[in-house]
Amino acid sequence: MTVAPEKLMRIVVAAAEDKKAHDIIALHLTGISLVADYFVICHGNSDTQVQAITTEIRKQAEASGVRVRGIEGMDSGRWVLVDIGDVVVHVFHREEREYYNIERLWSDAKVVEFA
């Protein structure tokens, strides 16, 4: 089953919200990056919360019929990268997010508004 990239991004955002992720930002990268259509960036305040957010994102993507291609960094819970094809998710520990500030690297991207 194919899920449109925007719908998949919204599924990821809802899963992150469900686990109380902080400062969730979705960047629309179409025309800017060949890597993905969307980056979703968020953070948790502990390794455990980062892992819980990541697990929920994986569960909700798979429940929607989307295969998660890979998850990196889950063991440490400091910066977890989730590759869901058209959507790439960065789940940071708060300190790592402040340090790496990857939003700055993608400042050309349009920030997606969601309620």
CNS distance restraints for C-alpha pairs under 8 A (distance, minus, plus):
assign (resid   1 and name CA) (resid  65 and name CA) 5.80 0.50 0.50
assign (resid   1 and name CA) (resid  66 and name CA) 7.06 0.50 0.50
assign (resid   2 and name CA) (resid  65 and name CA) 7.52 0.50 0.50
assign (resid   2 and name CA) (resid  66 and name CA) 7.14 0.50 0.50
assign (resid   3 and name CA) (resid   7 and name CA) 6.55 0.50 0.50
assign (resid   3 and name CA) (resid   8 and name CA) 6.15 0.50 0.50
assign (resid   3 and name CA) (resid  64 and name CA) 7.68 0.50 0.50
assign (resid   3 and name CA) (resid  65 and name CA) 7.79 0.50 0.50
assign (resid   3 and name CA) (resid  66 and name CA) 7.08 0.50 0.50
assign (resid   4 and name CA) (resid   8 and name CA) 6.19 0.50 0.50
assign (resid   5 and name CA) (resid   9 and name CA) 6.12 0.50 0.50
assign (resid   5 and name CA) (resid  37 and name CA) 6.74 0.50 0.50
assign (resid   5 and name CA) (resid  38 and name CA) 7.47 0.50 0.50
assign (resid   5 and name CA) (resid  86 and name CA) 5.67 0.50 0.50
assign (resid   5 and name CA) (resid  87 and name CA) 6.71 0.50 0.50
assign (resid   6 and name CA) (resid  10 and name CA) 6.32 0.50 0.50
assign (resid   6 and name CA) (resid  38 and name CA) 7.82 0.50 0.50
assign (resid   7 and name CA) (resid  11 and name CA) 6.26 0.50 0.50
assign (resid   8 and name CA) (resid  12 and name CA) 6.26 0.50 0.50
assign (resid   8 and name CA) (resid  61 and name CA) 7.32 0.50 0.50
assign (resid   8 and name CA) (resid  87 and name CA) 7.11 0.50 0.50
assign (resid   9 and name CA) (resid  13 and name CA) 6.23 0.50 0.50
assign (resid   9 and name CA) (resid  26 and name CA) 7.60 0.50 0.50
assign (resid   9 and name CA) (resid  38 and name CA) 6.79 0.50 0.50
assign (resid   9 and name CA) (resid  40 and name CA) 7.26 0.50 0.50
assign (resid   9 and name CA) (resid  87 and name CA) 6.21 0.50 0.50
assign (resid  10 and name CA) (resid  14 and name CA) 6.11 0.50 0.50
assign (resid  11 and name CA) (resid  15 and name CA) 6.22 0.50 0.50
assign (resid  11 and name CA) (resid  57 and name CA) 7.94 0.50 0.50
assign (resid  11 and name CA) (resid  60 and name CA) 6.88 0.50 0.50
assign (resid  11 and name CA) (resid  61 and name CA) 6.98 0.50 0.50
assign (resid  12 and name CA) (resid  16 and name CA) 6.22 0.50 0.50
assign (resid  12 and name CA) (resid  40 and name CA) 7.69 0.50 0.50
assign (resid  12 and name CA) (resid  57 and name CA) 5.53 0.50 0.50
assign (resid  12 and name CA) (resid  60 and name CA) 7.26 0.50 0.50
assign (resid  12 and name CA) (resid  61 and name CA) 7.03 0.50 0.50
assign (resid  13 and name CA) (resid  17 and name CA) 6.12 0.50 0.50
assign (resid  13 and name CA) (resid  24 and name CA) 7.21 0.50 0.50
assign (resid  13 and name CA) (resid  26 and name CA) 7.89 0.50 0.50
assign (resid  13 and name CA) (resid  40 and name CA) 7.30 0.50 0.50
assign (resid  14 and name CA) (resid  18 and name CA) 6.08 0.50 0.50
assign (resid  15 and name CA) (resid  19 and name CA) 6.68 0.50 0.50
assign (resid  15 and name CA) (resid  53 and name CA) 7.24 0.50 0.50
assign (resid  15 and name CA) (resid  56 and name CA) 5.72 0.50 0.50
assign (resid  15 and name CA) (resid  57 and name CA) 5.21 0.50 0.50
assign (resid  15 and name CA) (resid  60 and name CA) 6.53 0.50 0.50
assign (resid  16 and name CA) (resid  20 and name CA) 6.44 0.50 0.50
assign (resid  16 and name CA) (resid  21 and name CA) 5.28 0.50 0.50
assign (resid  16 and name CA) (resid  24 and name CA) 7.75 0.50 0.50
assign (resid  16 and name CA) (resid  42 and name CA) 7.73 0.50 0.50
assign (resid  16 and name CA) (resid  53 and name CA) 5.50 0.50 0.50
assign (resid  16 and name CA) (resid  54 and name CA) 7.76 0.50 0.50
assign (resid  16 and name CA) (resid  56 and name CA) 7.10 0.50 0.50
assign (resid  16 and name CA) (resid  57 and name CA) 6.43 0.50 0.50
assign (resid  17 and name CA) (resid  21 and name CA) 5.46 0.50 0.50
assign (resid  17 and name CA) (resid  22 and name CA) 7.92 0.50 0.50
assign (resid  17 and name CA) (resid  24 and name CA) 7.90 0.50 0.50
assign (resid  19 and name CA) (resid  49 and name CA) 7.59 0.50 0.50
assign (resid  19 and name CA) (resid  52 and name CA) 6.83 0.50 0.50
assign (resid  19 and name CA) (resid  53 and name CA) 5.45 0.50 0.50
assign (resid  19 and name CA) (resid  56 and name CA) 7.34 0.50 0.50
assign (resid  20 and name CA) (resid  44 and name CA) 7.77 0.50 0.50
assign (resid  20 and name CA) (resid  53 and name CA) 7.85 0.50 0.50
assign (resid  21 and name CA) (resid  42 and name CA) 6.09 0.50 0.50
assign (resid  21 and name CA) (resid  43 and name CA) 5.60 0.50 0.50
assign (resid  21 and name CA) (resid  44 and name CA) 5.42 0.50 0.50
assign (resid  21 and name CA) (resid  49 and name CA) 7.96 0.50 0.50
assign (resid  21 and name CA) (resid  53 and name CA) 6.75 0.50 0.50
assign (resid  22 and name CA) (resid  42 and name CA) 5.79 0.50 0.50
assign (resid  22 and name CA) (resid  43 and name CA) 5.24 0.50 0.50
assign (resid  22 and name CA) (resid  44 and name CA) 6.08 0.50 0.50
assign (resid  23 and name CA) (resid  41 and name CA) 7.95 0.50 0.50
assign (resid  23 and name CA) (resid  42 and name CA) 5.62 0.50 0.50
assign (resid  23 and name CA) (resid  43 and name CA) 6.82 0.50 0.50
assign (resid  24 and name CA) (resid  40 and name CA) 7.07 0.50 0.50
assign (resid  24 and name CA) (resid  41 and name CA) 5.74 0.50 0.50
assign (resid  24 and name CA) (resid  42 and name CA) 4.46 0.50 0.50
assign (resid  24 and name CA) (resid  43 and name CA) 7.41 0.50 0.50
assign (resid  25 and name CA) (resid  40 and name CA) 5.71 0.50 0.50
assign (resid  25 and name CA) (resid  41 and name CA) 5.21 0.50 0.50
assign (resid  25 and name CA) (resid  42 and name CA) 6.41 0.50 0.50
assign (resid  25 and name CA) (resid 111 and name CA) 7.01 0.50 0.50
assign (resid  25 and name CA) (resid 112 and name CA) 7.39 0.50 0.50
assign (resid  26 and name CA) (resid  38 and name CA) 6.61 0.50 0.50
assign (resid  26 and name CA) (resid  39 and name CA) 5.69 0.50 0.50
assign (resid  26 and name CA) (resid  40 and name CA) 4.38 0.50 0.50
assign (resid  26 and name CA) (resid  41 and name CA) 6.35 0.50 0.50
assign (resid  26 and name CA) (resid 111 and name CA) 5.88 0.50 0.50
assign (resid  26 and name CA) (resid 112 and name CA) 5.36 0.50 0.50
assign (resid  26 and name CA) (resid 113 and name CA) 7.87 0.50 0.50
assign (resid  27 and name CA) (resid  38 and name CA) 5.46 0.50 0.50
assign (resid  27 and name CA) (resid  39 and name CA) 5.16 0.50 0.50
assign (resid  27 and name CA) (resid  40 and name CA) 6.38 0.50 0.50
assign (resid  27 and name CA) (resid 109 and name CA) 5.78 0.50 0.50
assign (resid  27 and name CA) (resid 110 and name CA) 5.64 0.50 0.50
assign (resid  27 and name CA) (resid 111 and name CA) 4.67 0.50 0.50
assign (resid  27 and name CA) (resid 112 and name CA) 5.83 0.50 0.50
assign (resid  28 and name CA) (resid  37 and name CA) 6.01 0.50 0.50
assign (resid  28 and name CA) (resid  38 and name CA) 4.77 0.50 0.50
assign (resid  28 and name CA) (resid  39 and name CA) 6.86 0.50 0.50
assign (resid  28 and name CA) (resid 109 and name CA) 5.74 0.50 0.50
assign (resid  28 and name CA) (resid 110 and name CA) 5.22 0.50 0.50
assign (resid  28 and name CA) (resid 111 and name CA) 6.25 0.50 0.50
assign (resid  28 and name CA) (resid 112 and name CA) 6.38 0.50 0.50
assign (resid  29 and name CA) (resid  33 and name CA) 5.56 0.50 0.50
assign (resid  29 and name CA) (resid  36 and name CA) 6.67 0.50 0.50
assign (resid  29 and name CA) (resid  37 and name CA) 4.92 0.50 0.50
assign (resid  29 and name CA) (resid  38 and name CA) 5.38 0.50 0.50
assign (resid  29 and name CA) (resid  39 and name CA) 7.22 0.50 0.50
assign (resid  29 and name CA) (resid 109 and name CA) 5.51 0.50 0.50
assign (resid  29 and name CA) (resid 110 and name CA) 7.15 0.50 0.50
assign (resid  30 and name CA) (resid  34 and name CA) 7.59 0.50 0.50
assign (resid  30 and name CA) (resid  36 and name CA) 7.35 0.50 0.50
assign (resid  30 and name CA) (resid  37 and name CA) 4.87 0.50 0.50
assign (resid  30 and name CA) (resid  38 and name CA) 7.38 0.50 0.50
assign (resid  32 and name CA) (resid 108 and name CA) 7.53 0.50 0.50
assign (resid  32 and name CA) (resid 109 and name CA) 6.90 0.50 0.50
assign (resid  33 and name CA) (resid  37 and name CA) 7.39 0.50 0.50
assign (resid  35 and name CA) (resid  86 and name CA) 7.76 0.50 0.50
assign (resid  36 and name CA) (resid  85 and name CA) 6.67 0.50 0.50
assign (resid  36 and name CA) (resid  86 and name CA) 4.63 0.50 0.50
assign (resid  36 and name CA) (resid  87 and name CA) 5.62 0.50 0.50
assign (resid  36 and name CA) (resid  88 and name CA) 6.43 0.50 0.50
assign (resid  37 and name CA) (resid  86 and name CA) 5.14 0.50 0.50
assign (resid  37 and name CA) (resid  87 and name CA) 6.06 0.50 0.50
assign (resid  38 and name CA) (resid  86 and name CA) 6.46 0.50 0.50
assign (resid  38 and name CA) (resid  87 and name CA) 4.82 0.50 0.50
assign (resid  38 and name CA) (resid  88 and name CA) 6.39 0.50 0.50
assign (resid  39 and name CA) (resid  87 and name CA) 5.79 0.50 0.50
assign (resid  39 and name CA) (resid  88 and name CA) 4.93 0.50 0.50
assign (resid  39 and name CA) (resid  89 and name CA) 5.66 0.50 0.50
assign (resid  39 and name CA) (resid  90 and name CA) 7.40 0.50 0.50
assign (resid  40 and name CA) (resid  87 and name CA) 7.28 0.50 0.50
assign (resid  40 and name CA) (resid  88 and name CA) 6.38 0.50 0.50
assign (resid  40 and name CA) (resid  89 and name CA) 4.69 0.50 0.50
assign (resid  40 and name CA) (resid  90 and name CA) 6.18 0.50 0.50
assign (resid  41 and name CA) (resid  89 and name CA) 5.95 0.50 0.50
assign (resid  41 and name CA) (resid  90 and name CA) 4.82 0.50 0.50
assign (resid  41 and name CA) (resid  91 and name CA) 6.07 0.50 0.50
assign (resid  41 and name CA) (resid  92 and name CA) 7.71 0.50 0.50
assign (resid  41 and name CA) (resid 103 and name CA) 7.99 0.50 0.50
assign (resid  42 and name CA) (resid  90 and name CA) 6.49 0.50 0.50
assign (resid  42 and name CA) (resid  91 and name CA) 5.20 0.50 0.50
assign (resid  42 and name CA) (resid  92 and name CA) 6.23 0.50 0.50
assign (resid  43 and name CA) (resid  50 and name CA) 6.72 0.50 0.50
assign (resid  43 and name CA) (resid  91 and name CA) 5.28 0.50 0.50
assign (resid  43 and name CA) (resid  92 and name CA) 4.43 0.50 0.50
assign (resid  43 and name CA) (resid  93 and name CA) 5.36 0.50 0.50
assign (resid  43 and name CA) (resid  94 and name CA) 5.48 0.50 0.50
assign (resid  43 and name CA) (resid  97 and name CA) 6.94 0.50 0.50
assign (resid  44 and name CA) (resid  49 and name CA) 5.34 0.50 0.50
assign (resid  44 and name CA) (resid  50 and name CA) 5.00 0.50 0.50
assign (resid  44 and name CA) (resid  53 and name CA) 7.71 0.50 0.50
assign (resid  44 and name CA) (resid  91 and name CA) 7.40 0.50 0.50
assign (resid  44 and name CA) (resid  92 and name CA) 6.39 0.50 0.50
assign (resid  44 and name CA) (resid  93 and name CA) 5.19 0.50 0.50
assign (resid  44 and name CA) (resid  94 and name CA) 5.87 0.50 0.50
assign (resid  45 and name CA) (resid  49 and name CA) 6.51 0.50 0.50
assign (resid  45 and name CA) (resid  50 and name CA) 7.39 0.50 0.50
assign (resid  45 and name CA) (resid  93 and name CA) 5.84 0.50 0.50
assign (resid  45 and name CA) (resid  94 and name CA) 5.49 0.50 0.50
assign (resid  46 and name CA) (resid  50 and name CA) 6.28 0.50 0.50
assign (resid  46 and name CA) (resid  77 and name CA) 7.89 0.50 0.50
assign (resid  46 and name CA) (resid  93 and name CA) 6.17 0.50 0.50
assign (resid  46 and name CA) (resid  94 and name CA) 7.71 0.50 0.50
assign (resid  47 and name CA) (resid  51 and name CA) 6.24 0.50 0.50
assign (resid  47 and name CA) (resid  76 and name CA) 7.06 0.50 0.50
assign (resid  47 and name CA) (resid  77 and name CA) 4.48 0.50 0.50
assign (resid  47 and name CA) (resid  78 and name CA) 6.14 0.50 0.50
assign (resid  47 and name CA) (resid  93 and name CA) 6.46 0.50 0.50
assign (resid  48 and name CA) (resid  52 and name CA) 6.16 0.50 0.50
assign (resid  48 and name CA) (resid  77 and name CA) 6.93 0.50 0.50
assign (resid  49 and name CA) (resid  53 and name CA) 6.08 0.50 0.50
assign (resid  50 and name CA) (resid  54 and name CA) 6.23 0.50 0.50
assign (resid  50 and name CA) (resid  77 and name CA) 5.63 0.50 0.50
assign (resid  50 and name CA) (resid  78 and name CA) 7.22 0.50 0.50
assign (resid  50 and name CA) (resid  80 and name CA) 7.64 0.50 0.50
assign (resid  50 and name CA) (resid  91 and name CA) 6.26 0.50 0.50
assign (resid  50 and name CA) (resid  92 and name CA) 6.55 0.50 0.50
assign (resid  50 and name CA) (resid  93 and name CA) 6.26 0.50 0.50
assign (resid  51 and name CA) (resid  55 and name CA) 6.08 0.50 0.50
assign (resid  51 and name CA) (resid  74 and name CA) 6.30 0.50 0.50
assign (resid  51 and name CA) (resid  77 and name CA) 5.73 0.50 0.50
assign (resid  52 and name CA) (resid  56 and name CA) 6.19 0.50 0.50
assign (resid  53 and name CA) (resid  57 and name CA) 6.23 0.50 0.50
assign (resid  53 and name CA) (resid  91 and name CA) 7.47 0.50 0.50
assign (resid  54 and name CA) (resid  58 and name CA) 6.24 0.50 0.50
assign (resid  54 and name CA) (resid  74 and name CA) 7.84 0.50 0.50
assign (resid  54 and name CA) (resid  80 and name CA) 7.35 0.50 0.50
assign (resid  54 and name CA) (resid  82 and name CA) 7.55 0.50 0.50
assign (resid  54 and name CA) (resid  91 and name CA) 6.84 0.50 0.50
assign (resid  55 and name CA) (resid  59 and name CA) 6.13 0.50 0.50
assign (resid  56 and name CA) (resid  60 and name CA) 6.07 0.50 0.50
assign (resid  57 and name CA) (resid  61 and name CA) 6.08 0.50 0.50
assign (resid  58 and name CA) (resid  62 and name CA) 6.13 0.50 0.50
assign (resid  58 and name CA) (resid  68 and name CA) 6.67 0.50 0.50
assign (resid  59 and name CA) (resid  63 and name CA) 6.02 0.50 0.50
assign (resid  60 and name CA) (resid  64 and name CA) 6.24 0.50 0.50
assign (resid  61 and name CA) (resid  65 and name CA) 6.65 0.50 0.50
assign (resid  61 and name CA) (resid  66 and name CA) 5.32 0.50 0.50
assign (resid  61 and name CA) (resid  67 and name CA) 7.10 0.50 0.50
assign (resid  61 and name CA) (resid  68 and name CA) 7.11 0.50 0.50
assign (resid  61 and name CA) (resid  84 and name CA) 7.83 0.50 0.50
assign (resid  62 and name CA) (resid  66 and name CA) 4.95 0.50 0.50
assign (resid  62 and name CA) (resid  67 and name CA) 5.85 0.50 0.50
assign (resid  62 and name CA) (resid  68 and name CA) 6.97 0.50 0.50
assign (resid  66 and name CA) (resid  84 and name CA) 7.44 0.50 0.50
assign (resid  67 and name CA) (resid  84 and name CA) 6.69 0.50 0.50
assign (resid  68 and name CA) (resid  82 and name CA) 7.42 0.50 0.50
assign (resid  68 and name CA) (resid  83 and name CA) 6.16 0.50 0.50
assign (resid  68 and name CA) (resid  84 and name CA) 4.72 0.50 0.50
assign (resid  68 and name CA) (resid  85 and name CA) 7.44 0.50 0.50
assign (resid  69 and name CA) (resid  82 and name CA) 7.79 0.50 0.50
assign (resid  69 and name CA) (resid  83 and name CA) 5.38 0.50 0.50
assign (resid  69 and name CA) (resid  84 and name CA) 5.60 0.50 0.50
assign (resid  69 and name CA) (resid  85 and name CA) 6.74 0.50 0.50
assign (resid  70 and name CA) (resid  81 and name CA) 7.99 0.50 0.50
assign (resid  70 and name CA) (resid  82 and name CA) 5.95 0.50 0.50
assign (resid  70 and name CA) (resid  83 and name CA) 5.17 0.50 0.50
assign (resid  70 and name CA) (resid  84 and name CA) 7.31 0.50 0.50
assign (resid  71 and name CA) (resid  80 and name CA) 6.91 0.50 0.50
assign (resid  71 and name CA) (resid  81 and name CA) 5.63 0.50 0.50
assign (resid  71 and name CA) (resid  82 and name CA) 4.59 0.50 0.50
assign (resid  71 and name CA) (resid  83 and name CA) 6.35 0.50 0.50
assign (resid  72 and name CA) (resid  80 and name CA) 5.58 0.50 0.50
assign (resid  72 and name CA) (resid  81 and name CA) 5.16 0.50 0.50
assign (resid  72 and name CA) (resid  82 and name CA) 6.68 0.50 0.50
assign (resid  73 and name CA) (resid  77 and name CA) 6.22 0.50 0.50
assign (resid  73 and name CA) (resid  78 and name CA) 7.08 0.50 0.50
assign (resid  73 and name CA) (resid  79 and name CA) 5.89 0.50 0.50
assign (resid  73 and name CA) (resid  80 and name CA) 4.51 0.50 0.50
assign (resid  73 and name CA) (resid  81 and name CA) 6.55 0.50 0.50
assign (resid  74 and name CA) (resid  78 and name CA) 7.87 0.50 0.50
assign (resid  74 and name CA) (resid  79 and name CA) 7.69 0.50 0.50
assign (resid  74 and name CA) (resid  80 and name CA) 5.53 0.50 0.50
assign (resid  77 and name CA) (resid  92 and name CA) 7.61 0.50 0.50
assign (resid  77 and name CA) (resid  93 and name CA) 6.92 0.50 0.50
assign (resid  78 and name CA) (resid  91 and name CA) 7.99 0.50 0.50
assign (resid  78 and name CA) (resid  92 and name CA) 5.64 0.50 0.50
assign (resid  78 and name CA) (resid  93 and name CA) 4.78 0.50 0.50
assign (resid  78 and name CA) (resid  96 and name CA) 6.56 0.50 0.50
assign (resid  79 and name CA) (resid  90 and name CA) 6.83 0.50 0.50
assign (resid  79 and name CA) (resid  91 and name CA) 5.74 0.50 0.50
assign (resid  79 and name CA) (resid  92 and name CA) 4.36 0.50 0.50
assign (resid  79 and name CA) (resid  93 and name CA) 6.20 0.50 0.50
assign (resid  79 and name CA) (resid  96 and name CA) 6.85 0.50 0.50
assign (resid  79 and name CA) (resid  97 and name CA) 7.94 0.50 0.50
assign (resid  80 and name CA) (resid  89 and name CA) 7.95 0.50 0.50
assign (resid  80 and name CA) (resid  90 and name CA) 5.81 0.50 0.50
assign (resid  80 and name CA) (resid  91 and name CA) 5.06 0.50 0.50
assign (resid  80 and name CA) (resid  92 and name CA) 6.26 0.50 0.50
assign (resid  81 and name CA) (resid  88 and name CA) 7.16 0.50 0.50
assign (resid  81 and name CA) (resid  89 and name CA) 5.71 0.50 0.50
assign (resid  81 and name CA) (resid  90 and name CA) 4.83 0.50 0.50
assign (resid  81 and name CA) (resid  91 and name CA) 6.48 0.50 0.50
assign (resid  82 and name CA) (resid  88 and name CA) 5.75 0.50 0.50
assign (resid  82 and name CA) (resid  89 and name CA) 4.91 0.50 0.50
assign (resid  82 and name CA) (resid  90 and name CA) 6.52 0.50 0.50
assign (resid  82 and name CA) (resid  91 and name CA) 7.99 0.50 0.50
assign (resid  83 and name CA) (resid  87 and name CA) 6.64 0.50 0.50
assign (resid  83 and name CA) (resid  88 and name CA) 4.79 0.50 0.50
assign (resid  83 and name CA) (resid  89 and name CA) 6.54 0.50 0.50
assign (resid  84 and name CA) (resid  88 and name CA) 5.81 0.50 0.50
assign (resid  84 and name CA) (resid  89 and name CA) 7.77 0.50 0.50
assign (resid  92 and name CA) (resid  96 and name CA) 6.06 0.50 0.50
assign (resid  92 and name CA) (resid  97 and name CA) 5.45 0.50 0.50
assign (resid  93 and name CA) (resid  97 and name CA) 6.28 0.50 0.50
assign (resid  94 and name CA) (resid  98 and name CA) 6.37 0.50 0.50
assign (resid  95 and name CA) (resid  99 and name CA) 6.26 0.50 0.50
assign (resid  96 and name CA) (resid 100 and name CA) 6.00 0.50 0.50
assign (resid  97 and name CA) (resid 101 and name CA) 5.53 0.50 0.50
assign (resid  97 and name CA) (resid 102 and name CA) 7.52 0.50 0.50
assign (resid 101 and name CA) (resid 105 and name CA) 7.62 0.50 0.50
assign (resid 102 and name CA) (resid 106 and name CA) 6.85 0.50 0.50
assign (resid 103 and name CA) (resid 107 and name CA) 6.24 0.50 0.50
